[in-house]
Amino acid sequence: MRWVAVGMLLFLLPLQAVGQDSVKVERLLSCAARLPSDSCRTLFFARNLLGVPYVAGTLEENGPERLVVSLQKLDCTTFVETVVALVECNKRGQCSFADFKKNLVRVRYRGGKIDGYASRLHYFSDWIHENEARGIVSELTDSMNPSIRIVSLNFMTEHPDAYPAFRNSPSAYAAMQQVERAWVDYRMPYIPKSRVISSADSLDIQDGDIIVLTTSVAGLDVSHVGFACRVGTVVHLLHASSRYKQVTIEPVSLSDYLQSQKTIMGIRIVRVNERR
């Protein structure tokens, strides 16, 4: 009975009084642990972040690289990372905030370790590669007869003024150059926008799949990410939206959304591995 009383108190008190992020994380994990076995955990967590304010560059801080946790403000990447880390906790039977933070480090950083600014997986192709190697996600794009874009990922070091970490740290810049050397002439698979627009329903897109929007911007692979979320039978994008300034389900279909984005070349589809 005492546990129930304390639990009820946590639901009734303002989140600020008990630690906003830790309470929200542990409440979500507790609820997810009781979901039916056939539930989409990814979509459950993503939907429970609807309405969280969008703030660009939430991880770009001055000072040494450290784990930043916030469920009070999200950009498109931190939204996806937060959801994936919650899924990792769920499939491991973990329900604590400490476990969530450990999984967030595993998802966000190379080798699951924080070792300076360049250890963060800034380019999403790098993020996919690392998290697929650890069994956290599986990319499906290669199985869908994709097109290939050959791109050298160097946008960050070609635009150093856009990244505060480079301003006072030549070592961070040099370390990022080293990361980018592994992505010279990268053959990036993607499903062309025209194909998605004409036949999105024929693609193997499931609720909760990460929709990775590829870009034509020189030196860059991906410009936006979110989750597939069907409204009726039609795929929409559930994402942290700069336009709507919050996590939202895009009111138009994925096909219509892509049609309105001039620099988007197409999509990659990445499935979150919800079970071990």
One Martini backbone bead per residue (centre of mass of N, CA, C, O) as a GRO file, in nm:
protein
  276
    1MET     BB    1   0.056   0.063  -0.019
    2ARG     BB    2   0.295   0.259  -0.006
    3TRP     BB    3   0.367   0.246  -0.308
    4VAL     BB    4   0.097   0.353  -0.410
    5ALA     BB    5   0.108   0.625  -0.267
    6VAL     BB    6   0.368   0.725  -0.397
    7GLY     BB    7   0.281   0.691  -0.690
    8MET     BB    8   0.044   0.890  -0.673
    9LEU     BB    9   0.216   1.135  -0.592
   10LEU     BB   10   0.382   1.151  -0.855
   11PHE     BB   11   0.127   1.213  -1.035
   12LEU     BB   12   0.035   1.483  -0.867
   13LEU     BB   13   0.285   1.615  -0.873
   14PRO     BB   14   0.496   1.818  -0.979
   15LEU     BB   15   0.768   1.734  -1.158
   16GLN     BB   16   0.971   1.939  -1.034
   17ALA     BB   17   0.957   1.813  -0.735
   18VAL     BB   18   1.091   1.510  -0.854
   19GLY     BB   19   1.205   1.517  -1.130
   20GLN     BB   20   1.122   1.522  -1.442
   21ASP     BB   21   1.281   1.300  -1.596
   22SER     BB   22   1.286   1.059  -1.397
   23VAL     BB   23   0.981   1.029  -1.366
   24LYS     BB   24   0.904   0.994  -1.661
   25VAL     BB   25   1.077   0.751  -1.726
   26GLU     BB   26   0.972   0.555  -1.500
   27ARG     BB   27   0.677   0.569  -1.586
   28LEU     BB   28   0.706   0.461  -1.874
   29LEU     BB   29   0.847   0.191  -1.802
   30SER     BB   30   0.620   0.083  -1.623
   31CYS     BB   31   0.400   0.084  -1.842
   32ALA     BB   32   0.552  -0.090  -2.061
   33ALA     BB   33   0.571  -0.355  -1.883
   34ARG     BB   34   0.229  -0.383  -1.927
   35LEU     BB   35   0.220  -0.451  -2.206
   36PRO     BB   36   0.140  -0.607  -2.461
   37SER     BB   37   0.333  -0.815  -2.655
   38ASP     BB   38   0.222  -0.668  -2.943
   39SER     BB   39   0.340  -0.405  -2.887
   40CYS     BB   40   0.463  -0.085  -2.976
   41ARG     BB   41   0.711   0.058  -2.809
   42THR     BB   42   0.809   0.290  -2.980
   43LEU     BB   43   0.530   0.430  -3.013
   44PHE     BB   44   0.467   0.465  -2.719
   45PHE     BB   45   0.700   0.659  -2.650
   46ALA     BB   46   0.655   0.870  -2.871
   47ARG     BB   47   0.362   0.952  -2.791
   48ASN     BB   48   0.460   1.041  -2.489
   49LEU     BB   49   0.613   1.308  -2.642
   50LEU     BB   50   0.392   1.472  -2.711
   51GLY     BB   51   0.453   1.831  -2.696
   52VAL     BB   52   0.737   1.860  -2.688
   53PRO     BB   53   0.962   2.084  -2.726
   54TYR     BB   54   1.135   2.243  -2.977
   55VAL     BB   55   1.504   2.232  -2.987
   56ALA     BB   56   1.779   2.329  -3.119
   57GLY     BB   57   2.074   2.199  -3.029
   58THR     BB   58   2.066   2.043  -2.734
   59LEU     BB   59   2.393   1.944  -2.732
   60GLU     BB   60   2.516   2.235  -2.772
   61GLU     BB   61   2.791   2.296  -2.572
   62ASN     BB   62   2.990   2.412  -2.344
   63GLY     BB   63   3.250   2.224  -2.298
   64PRO     BB   64   3.261   1.926  -2.206
   65GLU     BB   65   3.161   1.628  -2.277
   66ARG     BB   66   2.821   1.527  -2.200
   67LEU     BB   67   2.543   1.411  -2.065
   68VAL     BB   68   2.229   1.483  -2.213
   69VAL     BB   69   1.914   1.525  -2.040
   70SER     BB   70   1.585   1.566  -2.211
   71LEU     BB   71   1.213   1.586  -2.186
   72GLN     BB   72   1.161   1.916  -2.236
   73LYS     BB   73   1.363   1.902  -2.490
   74LEU     BB   74   1.375   1.862  -2.857
   75ASP     BB   75   1.514   1.711  -3.121
   76CYS     BB   76   1.515   1.489  -3.367
   77THR     BB   77   1.749   1.314  -3.248
   78THR     BB   78   1.682   1.311  -2.940
   79PHE     BB   79   1.414   1.179  -2.978
   80VAL     BB   80   1.510   0.912  -3.095
   81GLU     BB   81   1.713   0.839  -2.870
   82THR     BB   82   1.514   0.832  -2.636
   83VAL     BB   83   1.334   0.607  -2.745
   84VAL     BB   84   1.553   0.389  -2.785
   85ALA     BB   85   1.645   0.382  -2.487
   86LEU     BB   86   1.370   0.289  -2.378
   87VAL     BB   87   1.360   0.024  -2.535
   88GLU     BB   88   1.613  -0.098  -2.412
   89CYS     BB   89   1.507  -0.112  -2.128
   90ASN     BB   90   1.258  -0.288  -2.181
   91LYS     BB   91   1.412  -0.543  -2.307
   92ARG     BB   92   1.585  -0.560  -2.016
   93GLY     BB   93   1.399  -0.492  -1.760
   94GLN     BB   94   1.420  -0.176  -1.719
   95CYS     BB   95   1.321   0.112  -1.470
   96SER     BB   96   1.556   0.317  -1.453
   97PHE     BB   97   1.727   0.610  -1.488
   98ALA     BB   98   2.012   0.492  -1.491
   99ASP     BB   99   1.960   0.299  -1.727
  100PHE     BB  100   1.880   0.508  -1.933
  101LYS     BB  101   2.154   0.656  -1.942
  102LYS     BB  102   2.319   0.417  -2.038
  103ASN     BB  103   2.158   0.377  -2.306
  104LEU     BB  104   2.207   0.658  -2.421
  105VAL     BB  105   2.508   0.623  -2.452
  106ARG     BB  106   2.496   0.376  -2.643
  107VAL     BB  107   2.336   0.534  -2.871
  108ARG     BB  108   2.519   0.817  -2.898
  109TYR     BB  109   2.800   0.658  -2.874
  110ARG     BB  110   3.095   0.545  -2.946
  111GLY     BB  111   3.101   0.240  -2.795
  112GLY     BB  112   2.940   0.360  -2.541
  113LYS     BB  113   3.137   0.627  -2.513
  114ILE     BB  114   3.269   0.907  -2.356
  115ASP     BB  115   3.518   1.086  -2.587
  116GLY     BB  116   3.423   1.344  -2.668
  117TYR     BB  117   3.278   1.506  -2.928
  118ALA     BB  118   3.346   1.278  -3.157
  119SER     BB  119   3.187   1.038  -3.005
  120ARG     BB  120   2.957   1.148  -3.125
  121LEU     BB  121   2.681   1.069  -3.348
  122HIS     BB  122   2.632   1.298  -3.584
  123TYR     BB  123   2.604   1.111  -3.812
  124PHE     BB  124   2.352   0.899  -3.911
  125SER     BB  125   2.516   0.680  -4.049
  126ASP     BB  126   2.688   0.628  -3.799
  127TRP     BB  127   2.454   0.561  -3.612
  128ILE     BB  128   2.354   0.314  -3.762
  129HIS     BB  129   2.612   0.148  -3.763
  130GLU     BB  130   2.649   0.126  -3.454
  131ASN     BB  131   2.354   0.021  -3.375
  132GLU     BB  132   2.364  -0.230  -3.554
  133ALA     BB  133   2.617  -0.366  -3.426
  134ARG     BB  134   2.447  -0.380  -3.134
  135GLY     BB  135   2.130  -0.454  -3.201
  136ILE     BB  136   1.926  -0.200  -3.193
  137VAL     BB  137   1.923  -0.198  -3.510
  138SER     BB  138   1.769  -0.219  -3.853
  139GLU     BB  139   1.835  -0.200  -4.180
  140LEU     BB  140   1.613  -0.202  -4.485
  141THR     BB  141   1.702  -0.059  -4.751
  142ASP     BB  142   1.870  -0.285  -4.906
  143SER     BB  143   1.589  -0.462  -4.953
  144MET     BB  144   1.462  -0.205  -5.161
  145ASN     BB  145   1.606  -0.121  -5.410
  146PRO     BB  146   1.819   0.104  -5.402
  147SER     BB  147   1.969   0.386  -5.415
  148ILE     BB  148   2.279   0.581  -5.480
  149ARG     BB  149   2.489   0.790  -5.279
  150ILE     BB  150   2.780   0.973  -5.321
  151VAL     BB  151   2.943   1.062  -5.006
  152SER     BB  152   3.117   1.307  -4.818
  153LEU     BB  153   3.159   1.347  -4.477
  154ASN     BB  154   3.211   1.723  -4.412
  155PHE     BB  155   3.025   1.949  -4.298
  156MET     BB  156   3.145   2.025  -4.021
  157THR     BB  157   3.441   2.111  -4.117
  158GLU     BB  158   3.321   2.313  -4.341
  159HIS     BB  159   3.130   2.436  -4.076
  160PRO     BB  160   3.258   2.541  -3.788
  161ASP     BB  161   3.074   2.789  -3.696
  162ALA     BB  162   2.819   2.588  -3.625
  163TYR     BB  163   3.028   2.476  -3.389
  164PRO     BB  164   3.117   2.547  -3.072
  165ALA     BB  165   3.340   2.325  -3.014
  166PHE     BB  166   3.554   2.449  -3.229
  167ARG     BB  167   3.638   2.736  -3.125
  168ASN     BB  168   3.818   2.613  -2.850
  169SER     BB  169   3.892   2.319  -3.018
  170PRO     BB  170   4.117   2.174  -3.215
  171SER     BB  171   4.081   1.875  -3.124
  172ALA     BB  172   3.786   1.842  -3.209
  173TYR     BB  173   3.832   1.897  -3.508
  174ALA     BB  174   4.041   1.670  -3.559
  175ALA     BB  175   3.856   1.437  -3.466
  176MET     BB  176   3.639   1.488  -3.686
  177GLN     BB  177   3.818   1.439  -3.928
  178GLN     BB  178   3.871   1.142  -3.858
  179VAL     BB  179   3.582   1.048  -3.886
  180GLU     BB  180   3.538   1.144  -4.187
  181ARG     BB  181   3.746   0.947  -4.325
  182ALA     BB  182   3.535   0.699  -4.307
  183TRP     BB  183   3.330   0.888  -4.523
  184VAL     BB  184   3.450   0.847  -4.799
  185ASP     BB  185   3.261   0.768  -5.050
  186TYR     BB  186   2.977   0.704  -4.961
  187ARG     BB  187   2.730   0.445  -5.005
  188MET     BB  188   2.414   0.559  -4.999
  189PRO     BB  189   2.117   0.441  -4.919
  190TYR     BB  190   1.798   0.498  -5.100
  191ILE     BB  191   1.467   0.613  -5.132
  192PRO     BB  192   1.318   0.776  -5.350
  193LYS     BB  193   1.086   1.015  -5.342
  194SER     BB  194   0.916   0.930  -5.589
  195ARG     BB  195   0.860   0.642  -5.480
  196VAL     BB  196   0.717   0.719  -5.220
  197ILE     BB  197   0.490   0.891  -5.344
  198SER     BB  198   0.377   0.653  -5.536
  199SER     BB  199   0.451   0.385  -5.304
  200ALA     BB  200   0.438   0.374  -4.982
  201ASP     BB  201   0.243   0.119  -4.926
  202SER     BB  202   0.464  -0.094  -5.058
  203LEU     BB  203   0.633  -0.055  -4.827
  204ASP     BB  204   0.822  -0.170  -4.542
  205ILE     BB  205   0.628  -0.003  -4.319
  206GLN     BB  206   0.632   0.042  -3.973
  207ASP     BB  207   0.544   0.105  -3.683
  208GLY     BB  208   0.837   0.275  -3.550
  209ASP     BB  209   0.998   0.343  -3.773
  210ILE     BB  210   1.276   0.488  -3.893
  211ILE     BB  211   1.279   0.797  -4.059
  212VAL     BB  212   1.521   0.882  -4.306
  213LEU     BB  213   1.625   1.194  -4.429
  214THR     BB  214   1.762   1.270  -4.719
  215THR     BB  215   2.023   1.475  -4.869
  216SER     BB  216   2.172   1.723  -5.103
  217VAL     BB  217   2.372   1.826  -4.919
  218ALA     BB  218   2.683   1.896  -4.896
  219GLY     BB  219   2.836   1.660  -4.674
  220LEU     BB  220   2.544   1.530  -4.634
  221ASP     BB  221   2.298   1.279  -4.547
  222VAL     BB  222   2.111   1.401  -4.308
  223SER     BB  223   1.820   1.617  -4.194
  224HIS     BB  224   1.604   1.396  -4.081
  225VAL     BB  225   1.396   1.252  -3.809
  226GLY     BB  226   1.165   0.972  -3.741
  227PHE     BB  227   0.840   0.822  -3.718
  228ALA     BB  228   0.628   0.585  -3.794
  229CYS     BB  229   0.264   0.672  -3.837
  230ARG     BB  230  -0.044   0.557  -3.849
  231VAL     BB  231  -0.334   0.696  -4.019
  232GLY     BB  232  -0.482   0.445  -4.038
  233THR     BB  233  -0.322   0.354  -4.351
  234VAL     BB  234  -0.134   0.607  -4.325
  235VAL     BB  235   0.176   0.742  -4.347
  236HIS     BB  236   0.340   0.915  -4.092
  237LEU     BB  237   0.516   1.171  -3.907
  238LEU     BB  238   0.690   1.131  -3.602
  239HIS     BB  239   0.813   1.445  -3.469
  240ALA     BB  240   1.051   1.694  -3.431
  241SER     BB  241   0.926   2.012  -3.507
  242SER     BB  242   1.018   2.319  -3.638
  243ARG     BB  243   0.740   2.425  -3.728
  244TYR     BB  244   0.567   2.334  -3.450
  245LYS     BB  245   0.756   2.325  -3.187
  246GLN     BB  246   0.715   1.999  -3.170
  247VAL     BB  247   0.594   1.706  -3.092
  248THR     BB  248   0.452   1.539  -3.383
  249ILE     BB  249   0.197   1.469  -3.610
  250GLU     BB  250   0.186   1.486  -3.921
  251PRO     BB  251  -0.089   1.592  -4.105
  252VAL     BB  252   0.056   1.471  -4.335
  253SER     BB  253   0.177   1.266  -4.532
  254LEU     BB  254   0.473   1.143  -4.618
  255SER     BB  255   0.446   1.208  -4.917
  256ASP     BB  256   0.364   1.510  -4.882
  257TYR     BB  257   0.605   1.595  -4.718
  258LEU     BB  258   0.826   1.531  -4.927
  259GLN     BB  259   0.715   1.717  -5.155
  260SER     BB  260   0.784   1.988  -4.971
  261GLN     BB  261   1.098   1.892  -4.981
  262LYS     BB  262   1.361   1.995  -5.168
  263THR     BB  263   1.633   1.850  -5.024
  264ILE     BB  264   1.492   1.585  -5.039
  265MET     BB  265   1.564   1.260  -5.174
  266GLY     BB  266   1.475   1.060  -4.928
  267ILE     BB  267   1.482   0.732  -4.772
  268ARG     BB  268   1.528   0.555  -4.468
  269ILE     BB  269   1.495   0.230  -4.306
  270VAL     BB  270   1.464   0.180  -3.945
  271ARG     BB  271   1.464  -0.078  -3.710
  272VAL     BB  272   1.360  -0.145  -3.398
  273ASN     BB  273   1.483  -0.362  -3.153
  274GLU     BB  274   1.254  -0.483  -2.912
  275ARG     BB  275   1.408  -0.760  -2.907
  276ARG     BB  276   1.649  -1.005  -2.831
   0.00000   0.00000   0.00000
